[in-house]
Amino acid sequence: MSAQADKSAAFLKKVFRNFYQDNAHMVSPPPQPEAREFGYWSLDRWEMVRHLSFKSAEEVRAEIARVVPLHVYRSAAYYQYPSAPMEEKGWLAADLIFDIDADHLNLPCVSQHTYRICTVHGLLDADAKTCPRCGSAAKEVDWVCDKCLSAARSETRRLVEILVEELGVEEESLMVGFSGNRGYHVVAYSEDYLALDSLARKDLVGYLMCVGLSPALLGLPGRRTGRGRPRLELLPRPVLTEAGWRGRIVRRIYSILQKSDAAKELSKYMNILDEVRAAWSEEPDWTIAPYGFWAILVEMAIGQEALKIDPVVTTDIHRLLRMSGTLNGKTGLLAKKVPLESIEDFDPLTECVVLPRDSRVRVRVAYSPGFRLGGEEFDEILEPRSLELPVFAAAYLIARGLATIESS
């Protein structure tokens, strides 16, 4: 590490240590911690330390306060011997876990959130490999905006609704947590799913992500590769209140029809769009439009209804998951549990700011987009410069790789 990087790491360790010493009670180990594997990213050794086990939640909290890690993880699995090598742990079961990340949501803004910077000379061209002024290697930095976080939160809410309403998962067994960076985790501590192997979890992921869904099997009009099409009047009538995938697809079709830009995808049928929209507002009916019109809409609806979860996370029965109540080393924000009833209104850029607000520190910022954090607005910084920032904002930029500490 450079001297500046060493200073910045020391600064993060200092503020992280102060947080854990004063707020150890916020660290939230999972149920049955004695059967879990724990791991963390060491700020001192700059490497992952894992295969750790503890007898109680209190031991977990004490260890975190002692080592002051950059990131803290725990297993979704339960083991006989959690500190043993992976092949000797003795897998017993695993919680059902889901990861929703803004990167998976195909948002138009995501492509604008990767920056290349020189820590001395600031923002570089998007394809730069080195700084043209000093020749140093370009540093790639990822960002996340309000739109990203809002979309991830909405997707999380949809996942919870489907788990509860379609799959029968008990609300009291669900834990939703903000990751501290760009997404959310959902954990089902339900005995019904603990023993599922990777293949069974893959099937569940396929259902949620709508992998290989055939509209015809649901009595829906869809694109056909063979000869012939079913007659629309013979298909089950679309019902907005119907449960399951069929009901969700029908409701999504209704939603698409009501949007003013629906014509972009249905330009061939613009002459009937208003008539169909009016008819569906009163009583949905397939026969009001040609088969091809509905085939396009069904395909659009399936694409929009398919959940954007990370399939690898859910199917991996040995997965380590960020632990709630710990700081995310990429932002300095708290990985925080979110009550199910509060998901819709949860604002992580306010509620997960736990580092000091009343003290300031001088940093050198190479570049920074404008951002909102902790109830404050921070302007875009286009050219490298030194300035004083509240500790929580300084830690946010330093952890993201956009700033370095100048004084402590």
C-alpha positions in Angstrom: 0.0 0.0 0.0 1.1 3.6 -0.5 1.4 6.0 2.4 -1.9 7.6 1.5 -3.6 4.2 1.3 -2.1 3.2 4.7 -3.4 6.4 6.2 -6.8 5.8 4.8 -6.9 2.2 6.0 -5.8 3.4 9.5 -8.6 6.0 9.4 -11.3 3.4 8.5 -10.0 1.0 11.2 -10.2 3.8 13.8 -13.8 4.8 13.0 -14.8 1.1 12.7 -13.2 0.3 16.0 -15.0 3.2 17.7 -18.3 2.0 16.3 -17.9 -1.6 17.4 -16.7 -0.6 20.9 -19.7 1.6 21.4 -22.3 -0.4 19.5 -21.5 -4.1 19.9 -25.1 -4.7 20.8 -26.1 -3.8 17.2 -24.1 -6.7 15.8 -26.7 -9.4 15.0 -25.4 -13.0 14.6 -27.8 -15.5 13.1 -29.7 -18.1 15.0 -27.6 -21.0 16.4 -24.3 -19.2 16.0 -22.5 -22.2 17.4 -23.3 -24.2 14.3 -22.2 -21.5 11.8 -19.0 -20.7 10.1 -17.9 -17.1 10.3 -15.4 -15.1 8.3 -14.1 -11.6 7.9 -11.9 -9.4 5.7 -8.9 -8.3 7.7 -7.9 -4.6 7.5 -4.4 -5.5 8.9 -3.6 -8.5 6.7 -5.8 -7.4 3.8 -7.1 -11.0 3.3 -10.1 -13.1 4.0 -10.1 -15.0 7.3 -12.7 -17.8 7.5 -13.5 -21.2 9.0 -14.1 -19.5 12.4 -16.6 -20.7 15.0 -17.9 -19.3 18.2 -20.0 -20.7 21.0 -22.4 -17.7 21.3 -23.5 -14.4 19.9 -21.5 -12.7 22.6 -18.3 -14.4 21.5 -19.0 -13.2 17.9 -19.5 -9.6 19.0 -16.3 -9.7 21.2 -14.2 -11.0 18.3 -15.5 -8.3 15.9 -14.7 -5.6 18.4 -11.2 -7.1 18.9 -10.1 -7.6 15.2 -12.1 -4.6 13.7 -12.7 -6.2 10.3 -13.6 -4.4 7.0 -16.3 -6.9 6.3 -18.0 -9.6 8.4 -19.7 -12.8 7.1 -21.5 -15.8 8.4 -22.6 -19.0 6.8 -26.2 -19.8 5.7 -25.3 -23.4 6.5 -25.4 -25.2 9.8 -22.4 -27.6 10.4 -21.3 -30.2 12.9 -17.8 -28.8 12.9 -18.0 -25.3 11.5 -14.3 -24.5 12.0 -13.1 -27.6 10.1 -12.0 -27.5 6.4 -15.0 -27.4 4.1 -14.9 -31.1 3.3 -14.8 -32.0 7.0 -17.4 -29.6 8.3 -20.4 -32.0 8.3 -23.2 -30.1 6.5 -26.5 -30.3 8.4 -28.8 -27.8 6.8 -28.9 -24.3 5.3 -31.2 -21.3 5.5 -32.9 -20.3 2.2 -31.2 -17.1 1.1 -31.6 -14.6 -1.7 -29.5 -11.7 -2.9 -30.9 -8.8 -4.8 -28.3 -6.4 -6.2 -28.8 -3.3 -8.3 -26.3 -4.7 -10.8 -28.8 -7.5 -11.6 -31.8 -5.2 -12.4 -30.8 -4.1 -15.9 -31.2 -0.4 -14.9 -30.1 2.1 -17.6 -28.2 4.1 -15.0 -25.9 1.2 -13.9 -23.7 1.6 -17.0 -23.0 5.2 -15.9 -21.8 4.2 -12.4 -18.4 2.8 -13.2 -15.6 5.4 -13.1 -11.9 5.2 -13.9 -9.8 7.5 -11.8 -6.2 8.4 -11.1 -5.9 9.0 -7.4 -3.6 12.0 -8.2 -5.2 13.5 -11.3 -8.8 12.5 -10.9 -11.4 11.3 -13.4 -10.2 9.6 -16.5 -11.9 8.5 -19.8 -14.2 5.5 -19.4 -11.9 3.2 -21.4 -8.6 4.5 -19.9 -6.1 1.9 -18.6 -3.5 4.4 -17.4 -3.4 8.0 -16.5 -2.1 10.0 -19.5 -0.4 12.5 -17.2 1.5 10.3 -14.8 1.2 6.8 -16.3 -0.2 5.2 -13.2 -2.8 2.4 -13.6 -6.4 3.6 -13.8 -8.5 2.6 -10.8 -12.0 1.3 -11.4 -14.6 2.6 -9.0 -18.2 1.4 -8.7 -21.0 3.8 -7.6 -24.7 3.4 -6.7 -27.4 6.0 -6.9 -30.9 6.6 -5.4 -32.5 5.0 -8.5 -30.4 1.8 -8.0 -31.3 1.5 -4.3 -35.0 2.2 -4.9 -35.2 -0.4 -7.6 -33.4 -3.0 -5.4 -35.8 -2.2 -2.6 -38.9 -2.7 -4.8 -37.5 -6.0 -6.1 -37.0 -7.1 -2.5 -40.5 -6.2 -1.6 -41.8 -8.2 -4.6 -39.7 -11.2 -3.6 -41.1 -11.1 0.0 -44.7 -10.9 -1.3 -44.2 -14.0 -3.6 -42.5 -16.0 -0.9 -45.3 -15.3 1.5 -48.4 -15.3 -0.8 -47.4 -18.0 -3.3 -44.9 -20.2 -1.6 -46.4 -20.0 1.9 -43.3 -18.9 3.7 -44.3 -17.6 7.2 -43.6 -13.9 7.6 -42.1 -14.4 11.0 -39.5 -16.7 9.5 -38.2 -14.1 7.1 -35.4 -11.6 7.6 -34.7 -8.8 5.2 -31.5 -6.9 5.4 -29.8 -4.1 3.5 -26.3 -5.1 2.6 -24.7 -1.8 3.3 -24.0 -1.1 -0.3 -26.2 -1.7 -3.3 -28.7 -4.4 -2.4 -30.6 -6.6 0.0 -30.6 -10.0 1.4 -33.6 -12.1 2.2 -33.3 -15.1 4.5 -36.0 -17.7 5.3 -35.3 -19.3 8.6 -38.0 -21.9 7.8 -37.7 -25.6 8.6 -39.5 -26.4 5.4 -36.5 -25.3 3.4 -33.5 -26.1 5.6 -32.8 -29.6 4.1 -33.1 -28.6 0.5 -30.1 -29.5 -1.6 -28.6 -27.4 -4.4 -30.8 -29.0 -7.1 -34.0 -28.3 -5.2 -33.0 -24.7 -4.6 -32.2 -24.4 -8.3 -35.8 -25.5 -9.1 -37.1 -22.8 -6.7 -34.9 -20.2 -8.4 -36.2 -21.3 -11.7 -39.8 -20.7 -10.6 -39.0 -17.2 -9.2 -37.0 -16.2 -12.2 -39.5 -17.7 -14.6 -36.9 -20.0 -16.3 -38.4 -21.9 -19.2 -42.0 -20.9 -18.6 -44.4 -21.9 -21.4 -47.4 -19.5 -21.6 -49.5 -22.3 -23.2 -49.2 -24.3 -20.0 -50.8 -21.4 -18.1 -53.6 -21.0 -20.7 -52.0 -17.8 -22.0 -51.3 -16.7 -25.6 -47.6 -16.8 -26.4 -45.2 -17.0 -29.3 -45.4 -20.4 -30.9 -42.6 -22.2 -32.9 -44.9 -25.0 -34.2 -47.9 -24.8 -36.5 -51.2 -23.5 -35.3 -52.4 -21.3 -32.5 -55.1 -21.9 -29.9 -58.2 -19.9 -30.4 -58.4 -16.9 -28.1 -62.0 -17.5 -27.2 -61.1 -21.0 -25.9 -58.4 -19.8 -23.5 -59.4 -19.2 -19.9 -60.5 -15.6 -19.5 -57.8 -13.2 -17.9 -58.6 -12.5 -14.3 -56.8 -9.8 -12.4 -57.3 -11.3 -9.0 -56.0 -14.8 -9.9 -53.1 -16.2 -7.8 -49.8 -17.5 -9.1 -47.8 -16.8 -12.2 -50.9 -16.6 -14.4 -52.5 -13.9 -12.3 -49.2 -12.0 -12.1 -48.7 -12.0 -15.8 -52.3 -10.8 -16.4 -51.9 -8.0 -13.9 -48.6 -7.0 -15.5 -50.3 -6.9 -18.9 -52.9 -4.6 -17.5 -50.2 -2.4 -16.1 -48.3 -2.2 -19.4 -51.5 -1.3 -21.2 -52.1 1.6 -18.9 -48.7 3.2 -19.6 -48.5 5.9 -22.1 -45.3 4.4 -23.7 -46.9 1.0 -24.3 -47.0 1.9 -28.0 -43.2 1.7 -28.3 -43.4 -2.1 -28.0 -46.7 -2.4 -29.8 -46.2 0.0 -32.7 -47.7 -2.5 -35.1 -51.0 -2.4 -33.2 -51.2 1.3 -32.4 -54.6 1.6 -34.2 -56.3 -0.7 -31.6 -54.3 0.2 -28.5 -56.7 2.7 -27.1 -59.7 0.4 -27.6 -57.9 -2.5 -25.9 -56.8 -0.3 -23.0 -60.4 0.9 -22.5 -61.8 -2.6 -22.7 -59.3 -4.0 -20.2 -60.1 -1.2 -17.7 -63.6 -2.6 -17.5 -63.2 -6.3 -18.0 -60.1 -8.1 -19.4 -60.8 -10.1 -22.5 -58.4 -11.8 -24.9 -60.8 -11.6 -27.9 -60.6 -7.8 -28.1 -57.2 -8.0 -30.0 -55.4 -10.4 -32.3 -53.3 -13.3 -31.0 -50.0 -11.7 -32.0 -50.8 -8.6 -29.9 -51.2 -10.7 -26.8 -48.1 -12.9 -27.6 -46.0 -9.8 -27.5 -47.6 -8.5 -24.2 -47.3 -11.9 -22.5 -43.6 -12.0 -23.4 -43.1 -8.5 -22.0 -45.0 -9.3 -18.9 -43.0 -12.4 -18.1 -39.8 -10.5 -18.6 -40.9 -7.8 -16.1 -42.4 -10.3 -13.6 -39.4 -12.6 -13.5 -37.5 -11.8 -10.2 -33.9 -10.5 -10.6 -32.2 -12.5 -7.9 -28.7 -13.9 -8.0 -29.2 -17.7 -8.7 -25.7 -18.6 -7.5 -26.3 -17.2 -4.0 -29.5 -19.2 -3.5 -28.3 -22.5 -4.8 -25.0 -22.4 -2.9 -25.6 -24.4 0.3 -22.2 -23.3 1.7 -22.6 -19.6 1.0 -21.3 -16.9 3.3 -23.6 -14.0 3.8 -22.8 -10.5 5.1 -23.8 -10.3 8.8 -26.5 -7.9 9.9 -25.4 -5.2 12.3 -21.9 -4.9 10.9 -20.3 -2.2 8.7 -19.8 -2.6 5.0 -16.2 -1.9 4.2 -17.2 -0.6 0.7 -19.3 2.3 2.1 -19.0 2.5 5.9 -22.8 2.0 6.0 -24.5 -0.5 8.4 -25.8 -3.8 7.0 -29.2 -3.4 8.7 -32.3 -5.6 9.2 -35.4 -4.1 7.7 -38.8 -4.9 9.2 -41.1 -6.4 6.6 -43.7 -3.7 7.2 -41.0 -1.0 6.6 -39.5 -2.1 3.3 -41.5 0.3 1.2 -40.3 3.4 3.1 -36.8 2.2 4.1 -34.1 4.8 3.1 -30.6 3.2 3.6 -28.8 6.4 2.8 -30.3 7.9 6.0 -31.1 4.9 8.2 -27.8 3.1 7.7 -25.5 6.0 8.4 -24.1 5.2 11.9 -20.6 6.8 11.8 -20.1 10.2 13.4 -21.9 13.2 12.0 -20.6 15.8 14.4 -16.9 15.6 13.7 -15.1 16.3 10.5 -11.9 15.2 8.8 -9.8 16.5 5.9 -9.7 14.3 2.8 -8.4 14.6 -0.7 -11.1 13.7 -3.2 -9.9 12.5 -6.6 -13.5 12.7 -8.0 -17.0 12.3 -6.7 -20.5 12.3 -8.2 -23.0 14.4 -6.3 -24.7 12.3 -3.6 -27.1 12.3 -0.7 -26.1 10.7 2.5 -27.1 11.1 6.2 -29.6 13.8 5.5 -27.0 16.0 3.7 -26.4 16.8 0.0 -22.9 16.7 -1.3 -22.0 18.4 -4.6 -20.1 16.7 -7.5 -16.4 17.2 -7.3 -14.9 17.3 -10.8 -11.3 18.1 -10.1 -9.1 16.7 -7.3 -9.1 18.9 -4.2 -8.9 18.8 -0.4 -11.8 19.6 1.8 -13.3 18.8 5.1 -16.2 16.3 5.4 -18.2 14.8 8.2 -16.6 11.5 9.2 -19.5 9.4 7.8 -19.2 11.1 4.3 -15.4 10.9 4.4 -15.5 7.2 5.2 -18.1 6.7 2.4 -15.8 8.2 -0.3 -12.6 6.6 1.1 -14.2 3.1 1.3 -15.4 3.5 -2.3 -11.9 4.4 -3.4 -12.6 8.1 -4.4 -10.8 9.8 -1.6 -7.8 9.5 0.7 -7.3 10.8 4.2 -5.1 13.8 4.8 -5.3 14.2 8.5 -6.9 12.3 11.4 
